[in-house]
């Protein structure tokens, strides 16, 4: 006999729980519940409810069957990716690529791989790319495209069995061609994001497979470690496993499987936290980022909503996004959107706790299992939190990462695209809407593909990159500095001086801009032979050294100027400092050796030149 409290619970929750879920919540036999519902409901309502509550038909899975049934979709996704990224494969080295690869004397040195390096796995890829293709950018960029294709197929695999094939197709197609991901694919230095995502997804897949075959658990650990070797941002994987169990399984039952990742994640997080001080100092010296804290109540809503905006309207993509300045009205609009996102997550969690649903299991070998109906609230909860959790490493108040960078959201975008895929799947279930949904989706994929092809051109060379970046961030000192360098290469000295001067005005103490401005003034002196340009150049080199004493290029250039002015004492001193700062630069040592030899021919008593010359040992 049901109590009044049980009857009240049934009337309140019958619409959102299945019959079996209600029976479990009340701890009563399903047949007893059926008898009560027959009494209080009309026959057609009761029939409809019980049919809805039936479990899905058992499913079977084997990798062989999956590949056999989906090879054409896998091939199509791969071909589509190479089609939209084909015009970017031959792009030149740009931005960080230049110092990492062509200007790196150790790029082909095998022993360099075993020195203490951040993200060691990426250097192994660079080593083999150099072994195969020398300094041809194609061989350094191709792995990024392959990783992106692998990620797309992994997403298709996951969603095919964790949800359904239609959601998988919608999501993987959007991911394959979305232009916000170009920075992590076409930019060689951004490739660590597509690489760590690939092994991150593999670790997640094998975590699911290991639910039935425990020995596969080893591969989860292996891929997690490989993912960490590409980027420390993969540390958040230890939060994704418990998130999955909260949404679909039992955290209490699976805590032993999750514990190793929790321990490893905490260990890595603590190690990264201990490096924050050194990273901040490095950013101050080399990137001129002023140490400090950003208000998280401002930074996080702005970052999250900006990523969402770029995913839904990817019009103004840029390497630097420093001009995220809004009025209070604009900020409160974004804060409202962020709060709505959090409310969606909270409501989804509340709905999923209304009834316990067993985990959606995958199996390595053919097997038959009953799978209960899953509410889409569970997937909404999982994927929206997936989006936020994967961004946590760059949402800290510490000022060591950009507020927004397109490469940061490479992994997290899967969560948003999966939610879009779910919405499209729901709409396409309506026979009246299905055709329209497919047509609109096809147009969307075409538009995103064209935008990606266009975005690839922005990364074609340094000129394209900084012109494109200046359109989005015209007042960013880094962009202006690189833009001035571009004008200098094209001997448009007027615009170069204007760009460097504005960069210095916006960021006083910007040593690189002072150095580059001095380079332009030196070029103007050589062109027009006006002493005022030389005086300005010397002054700006000295300012560059004042703000960054480790800027060896300014010491070298000053040494050359002083040598030409026959101030040999100062020349020897400056060149000596340049070598002291950068002793491994053979080009600098060859250049200095010739200058010191010339100094000693003119001034044999110059002891500074003599001492430094003795220290230079060249092959």
C-alpha positions in Angstrom: 0.0 0.0 0.0 1.4 3.4 -1.1 1.7 6.1 1.5 0.3 9.6 1.0 3.9 10.9 0.8 4.8 8.3 -2.0 1.6 9.2 -3.9 2.5 12.9 -3.8 6.1 12.1 -5.0 4.6 10.1 -7.9 2.3 12.9 -9.0 5.1 15.5 -8.8 7.8 13.5 -10.6 6.0 11.2 -13.1 6.5 13.6 -16.0 10.3 13.7 -15.7 11.1 10.2 -14.5 10.5 6.9 -16.2 8.5 4.2 -14.5 11.6 2.2 -13.4 13.2 5.3 -12.1 10.2 6.2 -10.0 10.0 2.7 -8.7 13.7 2.8 -7.7 13.3 6.2 -6.0 10.4 4.9 -4.0 11.9 1.5 -3.4 8.7 -0.3 -4.6 8.1 -2.9 -7.3 7.3 -1.5 -10.7 4.1 -3.6 -10.8 2.8 -1.9 -7.7 3.5 1.5 -9.3 1.7 0.5 -12.5 -1.4 -0.5 -10.5 -1.6 2.9 -8.8 -1.1 4.8 -12.1 -3.9 2.8 -13.8 -6.2 4.0 -11.1 -5.4 7.7 -11.3 -4.7 8.1 -15.1 -6.8 7.6 -18.2 -6.0 4.5 -20.2 -4.3 6.4 -23.2 -2.1 8.4 -20.8 -1.1 5.3 -18.9 -0.3 3.4 -22.1 1.8 6.3 -23.5 3.8 6.6 -20.3 4.6 2.9 -20.0 5.7 2.7 -23.6 7.9 5.8 -23.1 9.4 4.1 -20.1 10.5 0.9 -21.9 14.2 0.4 -22.1 15.9 0.8 -25.4 16.7 -2.3 -27.4 20.1 -3.9 -26.5 23.0 -2.6 -28.5 26.1 -4.4 -29.5 29.5 -2.9 -30.4 32.8 -4.0 -31.8 35.5 -1.8 -33.3 35.5 -3.9 -36.4 31.8 -3.4 -37.0 32.0 0.3 -36.1 34.7 0.8 -38.7 32.9 -1.3 -41.3 29.7 0.7 -40.8 31.3 4.2 -40.7 34.4 4.0 -42.9 32.8 6.3 -45.5 32.0 9.0 -42.8 35.5 8.7 -41.4 37.0 9.1 -44.9 34.6 12.0 -45.7 35.6 13.9 -42.5 39.3 13.4 -43.2 39.0 14.6 -46.8 37.0 17.6 -45.7 39.6 18.6 -43.2 42.4 18.3 -45.7 40.3 20.3 -48.2 39.7 23.2 -45.9 43.3 23.3 -44.6 45.1 22.6 -47.9 45.8 26.3 -48.5 47.5 26.6 -45.1 49.9 23.6 -45.4 52.5 25.6 -47.4 52.4 28.7 -45.1 55.6 30.2 -43.9 57.0 30.2 -40.3 55.3 33.0 -38.4 55.5 34.5 -34.9 56.9 32.0 -32.4 57.5 29.5 -35.2 60.5 31.5 -36.2 62.4 31.4 -32.9 61.3 27.8 -32.2 62.4 26.3 -35.6 64.5 28.2 -38.2 66.3 30.4 -35.6 66.8 27.5 -33.2 70.3 26.1 -33.5 69.2 22.9 -31.7 66.2 22.1 -33.9 67.9 19.0 -35.5 70.0 18.1 -32.4 68.8 14.7 -30.9 70.4 15.3 -27.6 68.4 18.6 -27.2 65.3 16.4 -26.9 66.5 15.1 -23.5 67.3 18.5 -22.0 64.8 20.0 -19.6 62.0 21.3 -21.9 58.5 22.4 -21.4 56.1 20.3 -23.5 58.8 17.8 -24.5 56.6 15.8 -26.9 56.3 18.7 -29.3 60.1 18.9 -29.7 60.1 15.2 -30.7 57.7 16.0 -33.5 59.9 19.0 -34.6 62.9 16.7 -34.5 61.4 14.2 -36.9 59.9 16.9 -39.1 63.4 18.3 -39.4 64.8 14.9 -40.1 62.3 14.4 -43.0 62.0 17.9 -44.4 64.7 20.1 -43.0 63.3 23.6 -42.5 60.3 23.1 -44.8 57.3 24.4 -42.9 55.0 21.8 -44.5 56.5 19.0 -42.5 56.0 20.9 -39.2 52.4 21.8 -39.9 51.2 18.5 -41.4 51.2 16.8 -37.9 48.8 19.5 -36.7 46.3 18.7 -39.5 46.6 15.0 -38.8 46.0 15.5 -35.1 42.9 17.6 -36.0 41.6 14.9 -38.2 42.2 12.4 -35.4 40.3 14.6 -32.9 37.4 14.9 -35.3 37.2 11.1 -35.7 37.5 10.6 -32.0 34.6 13.0 -31.4 32.5 11.1 -34.0 33.4 7.8 -32.2 32.5 9.1 -28.7 29.2 10.7 -29.7 28.1 7.8 -31.9 27.9 5.6 -28.9 27.4 8.0 -26.0 24.5 9.6 -27.8 23.6 8.7 -31.4 25.1 8.9 -34.8 23.2 12.0 -35.9 24.5 14.1 -33.0 28.0 12.7 -33.8 27.8 13.7 -37.4 26.5 17.2 -36.6 29.2 17.8 -33.9 32.2 16.3 -35.8 31.4 18.3 -38.9 31.2 21.6 -37.1 34.5 20.7 -35.3 36.2 19.7 -38.5 35.7 23.1 -40.2 35.2 25.7 -37.5 37.6 28.7 -38.1 38.1 29.3 -34.3 40.3 26.2 -34.4 42.7 27.4 -37.2 45.1 28.9 -34.7 45.7 25.4 -33.2 46.1 23.8 -36.6 47.6 26.2 -39.1 50.0 27.9 -36.7 52.8 25.5 -36.0 53.5 26.8 -32.5 49.8 26.4 -31.7 49.8 22.7 -32.6 50.4 21.5 -29.0 46.7 22.2 -28.4 45.5 19.9 -31.2 48.1 17.3 -30.1 47.3 17.2 -26.4 43.5 17.1 -27.3 44.0 14.0 -29.4 45.6 12.0 -26.6 43.2 13.5 -24.1 40.3 12.1 -26.1 42.0 8.8 -26.4 42.4 8.6 -22.7 38.7 9.3 -22.2 37.7 6.7 -24.8 39.8 4.0 -23.1 38.5 5.0 -19.7 35.0 4.1 -21.1 36.3 0.9 -22.8 38.0 -0.2 -19.6 34.7 -0.3 -17.8 34.2 -3.8 -19.3 37.8 -4.7 -20.0 39.9 -3.6 -17.1 43.3 -4.2 -18.8 42.5 -1.4 -21.2 42.8 0.9 -18.2 46.6 0.9 -18.8 46.0 2.8 -22.1 44.0 5.5 -20.3 47.0 6.2 -18.1 49.4 6.0 -21.0 47.5 8.5 -23.1 46.9 10.8 -20.2 50.7 11.0 -19.6 51.4 11.6 -23.3 48.7 14.3 -23.3 50.5 16.0 -20.4 53.8 15.8 -22.3 52.3 18.0 -25.1 50.7 20.5 -22.7 50.2 21.0 -19.0 46.6 22.0 -19.8 45.7 18.3 -20.1 45.8 18.1 -16.3 42.0 18.9 -16.3 41.3 15.3 -17.5 41.3 14.2 -13.9 38.1 16.3 -13.5 36.4 15.0 -16.6 36.2 11.4 -15.3 34.3 12.2 -12.1 32.2 14.6 -14.2 31.2 11.7 -16.4 30.4 9.5 -13.4 28.3 12.2 -11.8 26.3 12.6 -15.0 25.9 8.9 -16.1 27.5 6.5 -13.6 28.3 6.2 -9.9 31.1 8.3 -8.5 31.0 6.2 -5.3 31.4 2.9 -7.2 34.1 4.2 -9.5 36.3 6.2 -7.1 39.1 3.7 -7.3 39.3 4.1 -11.1 39.4 7.8 -10.8 41.8 8.1 -7.8 45.1 7.7 -9.8 44.1 10.6 -12.1 43.0 12.7 -9.1 46.4 12.1 -7.5 48.3 12.7 -10.7 46.2 15.8 -11.5 46.7 17.3 -8.0 50.5 16.6 -8.3 50.8 18.3 -11.7 48.6 21.2 -10.5 50.8 21.8 -7.5 53.9 21.6 -9.7 52.4 24.1 -12.1 51.4 26.4 -9.2 55.0 26.4 -8.0 56.2 27.5 -11.4 53.8 30.5 -11.6 56.4 32.8 -10.0 59.1 31.9 -12.6 56.6 32.1 -15.4 55.4 35.6 -14.3 59.1 36.8 -14.1 59.8 35.4 -17.6 56.7 37.1 -19.0 57.8 40.4 -17.5 61.3 40.1 -18.9 60.6 38.7 -22.4 56.9 39.7 -23.0 56.7 42.8 -20.8 53.6 41.6 -19.1 53.2 43.5 -15.8 52.7 41.1 -12.9 49.5 41.3 -11.0 46.0 39.7 -10.6 43.0 40.1 -12.8 39.6 40.4 -11.1 38.0 36.9 -11.7 34.5 38.3 -11.5 35.4 40.4 -14.6 37.9 38.1 -16.4 35.9 34.8 -16.3 32.5 36.1 -17.6 34.3 38.1 -20.3 36.4 35.2 -21.4 33.6 32.6 -21.5 31.2 34.9 -23.4 33.9 36.0 -25.8 34.6 32.3 -26.7 30.9 31.7 -27.1 30.6 34.8 -29.4 33.5 33.7 -31.5 32.1 30.2 -31.9 28.7 31.5 -32.9 30.0 34.4 -35.0 33.7 33.9 -36.0 34.1 37.2 -37.8 37.1 38.9 -36.1 39.6 36.2 -35.4 43.1 37.3 -34.2 46.3 36.1 -32.6 46.0 38.8 -30.0 42.7 39.8 -28.3 43.8 42.5 -25.8 41.1 45.0 -26.5 38.4 43.4 -24.4 37.2 46.7 -22.9 33.5 47.1 -22.3 31.1 49.7 -20.9 29.3 48.7 -17.7 26.2 48.0 -19.7 28.1 45.7 -22.1 29.7 43.9 -19.1 26.4 43.3 -17.4 25.0 41.8 -20.6 27.9 39.4 -20.8 27.6 38.7 -17.1 23.9 37.9 -17.6 24.8 35.4 -20.4 27.4 33.8 -18.1 24.9 33.5 -15.3 22.3 31.9 -17.7 25.0 29.4 -18.7 25.6 28.6 -15.0 21.9 28.3 -14.4 21.6 25.9 -17.3 24.3 23.7 -15.7 22.7 23.9 -12.3 19.2 23.1 -13.6 20.5 20.2 -15.6 22.2 18.8 -12.6 19.1 19.1 -10.5 17.1 17.3 -13.2 19.6 14.5 -13.5 19.6 13.9 -9.8 15.8 13.3 -10.0 16.6 9.6 -10.9 19.6 7.4 -11.1 20.6 6.3 -14.6 23.2 3.6 -15.2 26.3 4.6 -17.2 26.3 4.3 -21.0 28.9 1.6 -21.4 31.0 0.8 -24.4 32.4 -2.7 -24.9 35.5 -3.9 -26.6 34.0 -7.2 -27.8 30.5 -7.9 -29.1 28.1 -8.0 -26.2 24.5 -7.2 -25.5 23.4 -4.7 -22.7 20.2 -2.9 -21.9 20.6 0.8 -22.1 18.0 3.0 -20.4 16.5 6.2 -21.9 18.8 9.1 -21.2 17.6 12.5 -20.7 19.3 15.3 -22.7 19.7 17.2 -19.5 22.5 14.9 -18.5 24.3 15.6 -21.7 23.7 19.3 -21.4 25.2 19.2 -17.8 28.2 17.2 -19.0 29.1 19.1 -22.1 28.6 22.6 -20.7 30.8 21.8 -17.7 33.3 20.1 -20.1 33.5 23.4 -21.9 34.3 25.4 -18.7 36.5 22.8 -17.0 38.9 22.5 -19.9 39.4 26.3 -19.8 40.2 26.3 -16.0 44.1 26.4 -16.5 43.8 29.8 -18.3 41.0 31.3 -16.3 43.1 31.9 -13.2 43.4 35.4 -11.8 47.2 35.2 -12.2 48.3 37.3 -15.2 50.3 34.7 -17.0 47.9 33.9 -19.8 45.8 36.0 -22.2 42.2 36.6 -21.2 41.1 35.1 -24.5 43.2 33.2 -27.1 41.6 31.0 -29.8 44.0 28.2 -29.2 42.9 27.9 -25.5 39.4 26.8 -26.5 40.4 24.1 -29.0 39.4 21.3 -26.5 36.6 23.1 -24.8 34.9 23.9 -28.1 33.8 20.2 -28.3 31.4 20.8 -25.4 29.7 23.7 -27.1 29.6 22.0 -30.5 28.1 18.8 -28.9 25.3 20.9 -27.4 24.7 22.4 -30.8 24.6 18.9 -32.2 22.0 17.9 -29.6 19.8 20.9 -30.5 20.0 20.1 -34.2 19.3 16.5 -33.5 16.2 17.4 -31.5 14.9 19.7 -34.3 15.6 17.1 -37.0 13.4 14.6 -35.1 10.4 16.7 -36.2 9.5 15.6 -39.7 8.3 19.0 -40.7 11.6 20.6 -39.7 14.0 17.9 -40.8 14.5 19.0 -44.4 15.0 22.7 -43.3 17.5 21.7 -40.6 19.6 19.7 -43.0 19.6 22.5 -45.6 20.5 25.2 -43.0 23.2 22.9 -41.6 24.7 22.3 -45.0 24.9 26.1 -45.6 26.4 26.5 -42.1 29.2 24.0 -42.8 29.9 25.6 -46.2 30.1 29.1 -44.6 32.4 27.9 -41.8 34.6 26.1 -44.4 35.0 29.2 -46.5 35.8 31.2 -43.3 38.5 28.7 -42.4 40.1 28.8 -45.8 40.2 32.6 -45.6 41.6 32.5 -42.0 44.4 30.2 -43.3 45.5 33.0 -45.5 46.0 35.2 -42.4 48.7 32.8 -41.3 50.4 32.6 -44.7 53.3 34.9 -43.7 54.3 37.5 -41.2 52.8 40.3 -43.3 49.4 38.7 -43.5 49.3 37.8 -39.9 50.0 41.2 -38.5 47.8 43.1 -40.9 45.0 40.8 -40.0 45.7 41.1 -36.2 45.9 44.9 -36.5 42.3 45.0 -37.9 41.0 43.3 -34.7 43.5 44.8 -32.1 44.8 48.1 -33.6 46.0 49.3 -30.2 47.8 46.2 -29.0 51.5 47.0 -28.4 52.6 43.5 -29.5 50.6 43.8 -32.7 52.0 47.4 -33.4 55.5 46.2 -32.7 55.2 43.4 -35.2 53.4 45.7 -37.7 56.2 48.2 -37.4 58.7 45.4 -38.1 56.7 44.5 -41.3 56.8 48.1 -42.5 60.5 48.1 -41.8 61.1 45.0 -44.0 59.3 46.8 -46.8 61.3 50.0 -46.1 58.2 52.0 -45.3 60.2 53.7 -42.5 57.6 56.4 -41.8 54.8 53.9 -41.0 57.3 51.8 -39.1 58.4 54.7 -36.8 54.7 55.6 -36.3 53.8 52.0 -35.3 56.8 51.6 -32.9 56.2 55.0 -31.3 52.6 54.2 -30.7 53.5 50.8 -29.2 55.9 52.6 -26.8 53.2 55.2 -25.9 50.7 52.5 -25.1 53.2 50.4 -23.2 56.1 52.5 -21.7 59.1 50.3 -21.0 58.5 48.1 -24.1 62.1 47.2 -24.8 61.5 45.4 -28.1 59.7 48.4 -29.5 62.6 50.7 -28.5 65.1 48.2 -30.1 63.1 48.0 -33.3 62.6 51.8 -33.5 66.4 52.1 -33.1 66.9 49.7 -36.0 64.7 51.9 -38.2 66.6 55.0 -37.2 69.9 53.3 -38.0 68.5 52.4 -41.4 67.4 56.1 -41.9 70.9 57.2 -40.9 72.5 54.9 -43.5 70.0 56.1 -46.1 70.1 59.9 -45.5 73.4 60.3 -43.5 71.8 62.5 -40.9 73.5 62.5 -37.5 70.2 63.1 -35.6 69.0 59.6 -36.7 72.2 58.0 -35.3 71.8 59.8 -31.9 68.2 58.8 -31.7 69.1 55.2 -32.5 71.8 55.1 -29.8 69.4 56.6 -27.2 66.7 54.0 -28.1 69.1 51.1 -27.9 70.1 52.3 -24.5 66.5 52.6 -23.4 65.9 49.0 -24.7 68.7 47.8 -22.6 67.5 49.8 -19.6 64.1 48.1 -19.7 65.4 44.6 -20.7 69.1 44.1 -19.8 69.0 40.7 -21.4 68.2 42.1 -24.9 71.5 41.0 -26.5 70.6 42.3 -29.9 70.7 45.9 -28.6 74.1 45.3 -27.1 75.3 43.9 -30.4 73.9 46.7 -32.5 75.4 49.3 -30.1 78.7 47.6 -30.4 78.6 47.8 -34.2 77.7 51.5 -34.1 80.5 52.3 -31.6 82.9 50.4 -33.7 82.0 52.4 -36.8 82.3 55.6 -34.7 85.8 54.3 -33.7 84.8 54.2 -30.1 86.6 50.9 -29.6 86.3 50.7 -25.9 82.5 51.0 -25.9 82.3 48.7 -28.9 84.2 45.9 -27.1 82.2 46.4 -24.0 78.8 46.1 -25.7 79.8 43.2 -27.9 81.2 41.4 -24.8 77.9 41.8 -23.0 76.0 40.4 -26.1 78.2 37.3 -26.1 77.8 36.9 -22.3 74.0 37.0 -22.6 73.9 34.7 -25.6 77.1 32.6 -25.6 75.6 29.8 -27.8 74.9 32.1 -30.8 77.6 31.1 -33.3 76.6 33.9 -35.8 77.1 36.5 -33.1 80.5 35.0 -32.2 81.8 35.0 -35.8 80.6 38.6 -36.2 82.2 39.7 -32.9 85.5 37.8 -33.7 85.9 39.8 -36.9 85.1 43.1 -35.2 87.5 42.4 -32.3 90.2 41.5 -34.7 89.7 44.8 -36.5 89.7 46.7 -33.2 93.0 45.1 -32.2 94.5 46.0 -35.6 93.7 49.6 -35.0 94.1 49.6 -31.2 96.4 46.8 -30.1 96.3 48.0 -26.5 92.5 47.4 -26.2 92.5 44.8 -23.4 88.7 44.2 -23.4 88.8 43.2 -27.1 91.8 41.0 -26.5 90.3 39.2 -23.5 87.0 38.5 -25.1 88.7 37.4 -28.4 90.6 34.8 -26.3 87.3 33.5 -24.9 85.7 32.9 -28.3 86.2 29.4 -29.4 84.7 28.6 -32.8 84.7 25.3 -34.7 
